[in-house]
Amino acid sequence: MHNPFIASHVLSIRMAQVSLLSRTNGPWAGFERKVIAAGPHVGWVKFSGLRRFNLRKSPFLPADTRRTYHLPEDIEIYEDELVELEVGQPLRRISSLEKRSTFARDFEEHYLVENVRRRSLEMPRPYLDRDEFLHRLVENWKGGEADHLDKALALQMLSCPRTPLGPGGIGTQSFDLSGEPKALDHLRRTLVRHLPLEFSRPNGRFELAFLSSREDISALRGRIASDRVEEASYNYLKMVDPSHHPLPQQVPTVLYNASYVPRSTEPDPDVIEYQLYGLMLRPVVSDAMIGQIESTLNDILEESDPTYAGYNIPFDQDALAKIAMALCRLYQKDRLSEDMLDRSRSWFKEMYRQFADLRMYYSRPGGSTRLSPEVDTSYAHKVLGPHDNEVLREIYRGVNEVGLDYVSYAGLKKALRPKKITASQVRDSLQRLISNGLIISKENDNLFRPVRRFVK
């Protein structure tokens, strides 16, 4: 008889993926192997009625409805507890017979529970270490590490649990500056290849969705708001129209140096095992760490993104916390520590620096995130002066929020006067911004607007 808790490779509609439900010989995570080996009456509790429940062999799978357990009045258990049951002889309910036979084809087994033992979950380490896991994520991308593509994929796949700071999951916007044909299609194919089939579609425990339309956003937001998904990561493959009220983003995914070289098209069971192990971790976040996160994120945004005031979607205020929680899973930690927060700051600044330089060159909302080949991502803001960010921010604010075609020099002086930036300092900043190709001027350097190169 087919056992739905044992693992093999199956074909999805478009490409090979591993189905967790249909496995027959792996890949299993270590904790799954422990539960499977413990016997048929060990698993996670899922109630199906009054004092009636089934067991799940993995938190990522539906309950096995072929075995139903009935609790006597003097025994109490709770939803999602990991238990080992002592049961009596089964009562079988036959639902169908083999053709021209009296042999049962489909049947349910019902057990009366005689005793319950709570089990602690054993979590053997995954086969891969952290660095090898990151490497395998981008083995099909030459130059992927230089674009931090390994980091972006790891954060999306490992996700983060629900915390006092907000719902679980990691959101990203993808950008294609590589000049490679179908680069974003290859990026999607890479993520789908690494994901179990169940995680690439709506799933109550974890899903990774690709968003390209208002309908995609609305559907996912509805699942999150109604608690139909515990953790939802998502990747915007098209530019987001701000009027769509998009879900927040925590990290960018940038293709610039990377080029797709398909060395392997088969799912990697070791990568899947690492992800399953990570998703089981729910790091504890203390009140002190929450306060520390909130007090540092704004400083990092100011340092990393000179165009933060632009009309495009700002990063989630909880980005630092979400990245830190995902890093706890990557580093296999069960508590958010100062070290994980420091690493989160470092990853955020590295990845956000690319985004800060690129967001000025966004294509039109709703279009592809492919940018024109002449865009220079030299991180020019590194050589800007002390007030240049404030001046650039005011220009963006005037164009994107006020709706001006150009911002005047007189208007900039007035807006920046409360910040004690003098007229000569404004003029110096404008010249550096022009020299670095960040703004355009006209009428003898009296009117200014940001540089944007749109691709039709």
N, C-alpha and C positions, 0 to 999 in steps of 0.2 A: 504493500500500500504506500502511496506517495506521502512522504513526510514533509510538511510545509516549513519545518524549522531547520532543514539541513540544506547547504548552499552550492550552486553551480552557475556557470555563465549561461545567460539566455540572450536572445536577440531582442532588442527594442525595435521600434519601427524604423529608426534611422541608422542606428549603429549598435555595436555590441555594448551591453552594459551588464553588470552583475545585478541580479535580483536577490535581495535578502530573503524574500519569501520562498524562492524556488531553489535555494542552495541544496546540493547533495554531498559536496566534498570540500566546502570552503568557498571563499575565505571567511573564517570566523575570527572575531576578536577573542582575546584570551578569556574575558569574563563570560562570553557566550559559550565557549568550550566547557568552562567550569559548570555552568548551569545545565547544559545538555548532558554532560557526563553524570550529573547528580541523579538522574532518573526522570521518569515521565511525570511525576507529581511534584516537581520543583519548578517554580517560575514566579512571575510577577502577577499580582492579583488584578483582575478586571471584572468588576461586577456586571452581571447581565440581568439582574432582577432582585427581588427581596430574598436575601440570604442565599443567593445563587450566584456563582461566579465561574469564570474560566481562568486559565493561566496563559501567560505569554512567556516564551523562552527568550525573548529579547525585548527591551523597551521600544525598539524600532519596528516591531512587527505587530500585526493584529493578534488577538487572542485565538487560541486553538479551540474552536467551538465544537469539536468532536468529543471533547471531554468536559462535562459540566459537573461542578461540585456544589453540594448542598450543605449549608452550615447548620448544626444544631443550635438551640437557643443559648447554650452555655459557653459557646466559643465565639470570640470576636476577632476579626481581622480588618485591615484597611486597604483601600484602593492603592495600587502600585507598591504594596509591600512585597518583598521577596520572601517566599515561604516554601517550606517543605511539608507536605501533607501526609498524614497516615489516613488511609481510607479503607472502607470495606469492599466487598465484592461488587463489581459493576452491574448495573441494570442497563441493558441495551435496548434502545429504541430504534427499530428498523424503519428507514424511510424509503427504501426501494430494494428490489430483488434483481438478481441477474436474470436475463431473458431465458424463459423456458427452464427455470431452475428455482429451487427453494433456498438457494444461498443468498445471503445478504450482500448487496453491492454497496449501499451507503447506510451507515448507522451512527447513532450517538451513544456515548457511554455516560452514565450518570453515577456519581459516587457520593456516598455519605461520608463527610469528614469526621474522623474519630479523634484526631489530634493535629495541632499545628505547631511547627517549630520555625521561628524567625531565623533567617540566614543572613549573615553578613556577606556583602558582595566582594569577591576576590577579583583584583584587577591586575593580572600579569601585564608587564610592559609590552608594548608592540615590538614587532621584529625590527622595524627601522628605527634608527636614531633620528633626532631632529633635523640634522643637516641633510641626511640622505632623503628624508621625506620632502624637504624643500626642493632638493635637486630633482627628484623624480616628477614633481609637479610640472616642471618646465623642461623636461628632457626633449620635448619636441619643439622647443623654441631656442634657436641659436641667439645668444645675447639676451636671453630672458632675465637673467639676474641683474644685468645693468639697468633694466627698466623697473626693477623691483617687482617683476611679474610674479616671481615665486612668493613674495610676501603677500601680494594682493590676492592670489589664489588661495593661499593658506588661510588668510583671514576670512574669506568668504566661505570656505568649506568647514572650517572649525567653528565659525559662528561665535556667538556668546549667549549665555543663558539669560533668562529674564532676571532682572535685579531691581532694587528700589529706584534705580535711575531710569528704568524703562523696559520695553519689551526686548526679547532676544533677537539675535540676528545681526548681520553686517550688510550695509548697503554700499554700493559703489556705482560710479559712472565710468564707462569705458571710453577711451580716446584712441583713435588710430592715426598716428603720424608716421607710420612705418613706410608708406608707399607700396606695401605689399598688397596684391589682389586678395580680396576676401579675408583680410586679416581678422576682422571681427567675427566672421563665420568660423574661422579656425579657433579663435579664442573660445567661442561658445562650445565648439566640438571638444576642445580640451577639457573644459569643466564637466561637460556631460560624460565624457569618457571616464573621468575619475569618480563620478557620483554613482552610488547604487541607484537602480531604477526607481526605487520608492522615493528617493530624495529629489528627483528631477520632475516631480509632479506634486500637486497638493497633498500634503502629508501632515498629520496632526502633531508629530514630534519635531521634524525638521524638514525644510524644503529650501531649494535654491531656485529662484524664479528669474527669468529674463524678461525685462520690461521694455516694450517698444511702443506702447500706445496708452491712451487715457484709460481704455478698458482694462488693460493689464494692471495698471496702477490701482484702479478702483476695486478690482476683484481681489487683489492681494490685501489692500487696506481693509476690505470687509472681513477677510479671514482673520487678520490680526486683531481687529477691533472686537470680533465676536469670540475670540479665544479658540478658534478652530485650528490654529497652529501655534505651537509653543515657541519655536524659533524659525524665523523666515529671513534668510539672506536673499539679496536681489541685486541684479546687475542691469543698469540702464544701458542698452545697446544703441539707443537713439537719444538725441538731445531732448532734454525735458522742458516742456513748456510750463513756466511757472504758474500759469492759470489752472493747470491740472492738479494743483496741490500735491506735488510729488512727495513720496516717502523720503525721509532724510537720508543723507549719504554720510558715511564715515570715512571712506578711503577712495582714492582714485585708482583706476586700472589703466595704465598707459602703455601703448605699443609704440615705441620709437626706434630703438636699436634692434628690437627683436624681430626675427623672421622665422616663419613656421617651416620646420623640417621634420616630417612625420617619420620618426624612427620606430615608433610603435603605435599601433592602433588598438591594441587589446587593453582591457581594464587591468589595472595593477592591483592585485589582491593585498599587497602590503600597504599601499596608500589607503585603501578602503579600511583596513584594520586600524591604521593610525587615526583616521577620521572617526571611526566608531568609538575608539578609546577616548578621544578628545571630547566627543559629544556627551559622553557619560559623566564628565567632570563638571561640577557646579561650584566653582570657587566662591568662597565666602568673602564678602566685602564688608569691612567694618565701617562704622560711622566716621571714624577718623580719616579713613582712606577716601570716603565720599567727599568730605570737606576739602581734602587736599586736591582731588581731581577738579572740583569746581573752581578752586582758586587759581589753578595753573593754566586751564585751557585757553582762556581769553588772551593771556600773554603769548602763548604759542601761536595762536591765530594772527595776532598783530605782527609777530616776528616773521611768520611764514608766508603771509598772503597780503601783499600790498593792495590788492584789488578786492578785498573782502566786501566792500560796500557795493559792488556791482550787482546788477539785477539777477545774475545767475544764482542758482540754488546754493546757499551757504551750507557748510558742513554742519552736521548735527552737533549740538552743544555737548552731547554725551559721547562724542567720538572717542575721546581719550580713554574713557572708562570701558567702552566696548572693545577697543583694540587691546587694552590691558587684559580683559577677561579672555579674549581669544588667545592672547599670548600665554596666559596661564595654561590653557589647554595644549598649546604647542609645546610648552616647557614642562607639561605634566605636573602642574602645581594645583593644590586644592584650596589655596588661599591667596587673595590678592595682596602682594607684598610691595614694599618700596622698590625692590629690584624690578618687579614686573612693571610697575608704573614708570620707572626710569626708561625701561626698554620701550614701553608704549610711546613715551615722549619722543624717543629717538626715531622709531618707525614712523610716527605721525609726521615729524618734521621732514624726514627724508622723502616720504611719499607726497606730502602736501606741497613741498617745494616745487615739484614738477607741476602739480595742479595749479599753483599760484601763478606760474609763468604761462601756463597754457590757457587758462580761463579767459584771457583777453582775446583769444583767437577762436572762441567757440563758433561753431557753425550755427545756423538758424535752429531754434527750438523745433523739435519734431523731425529734424533731418538726421542724417548719419553723422557720427562724431569724427568722420574723416576730415582732416584739415589740409589746407593747401600746402604743397611741397616746399614753398619758399619760407614757411614759418621757421624762425630761428629760435630754438629753445636753449639759449645760452645762459639762462638764468641771469639776465641782465640786472635784476634787482640787487645782486651781490655787490655791484659797483656803484649803487646809488648813494646819494648823500643822506644826511640825517633827517631832512624834512621832506624828501622826495615822495615817500609813501603817503604822507598826509595830503600832499598836493595831488598826487595821482588819484587818491581816494575821492577827493572833492570833485575832480573831473568826472570820474565814474558816477558819482552821486548826481551831479548835474544832468548828465546825459541819460542815465538809466532810471532815476527816480523822478527828477523834475521834468524830463522829457525834452531838454534843450538839444538842438543840433550841435551847438558849440558852447563851451563855457568861456566867459570873458575873463580877462586878466583882472579887471576891476572887481568882478564877482568873487574871484578866488581870493584876492587880498582881503575883502570884507569877511568872507567865510572863515579865513584862517587867522584873522586878527585876534579872536579870543584865545587861540592857542599860542599867542605871542610869537608868531612867525612873521618876520618883517617883509616889507615889499621886496627888498633886494634878495632875501632868502627865497621868496616865491619865484622871482625871476631866475635865480640860479638853478633852482630845482626844475623849472620848466625847460631850461636849456639842456640839462642832463637827460630829462625824459625824452626830449626830441632826439638827442644824439643817440640814445639807446633804442630808438624805434618804438617807443611805447605810446607816444601821442603824436598827433598831427596838428600843425598850427596854420593859421592864415591871417590875412590883414595885418601884416607886419608883427607877427607874434602877439596878437591881442585876443585871438580866439583859438580854442583848443578842443580837441575831442580825442578819445582813445583810438588806437589802431585796431581795426578788426578786419580780418580777411575772410570773407565768406566764400564757401564753395557751393555752387548751385548743383 
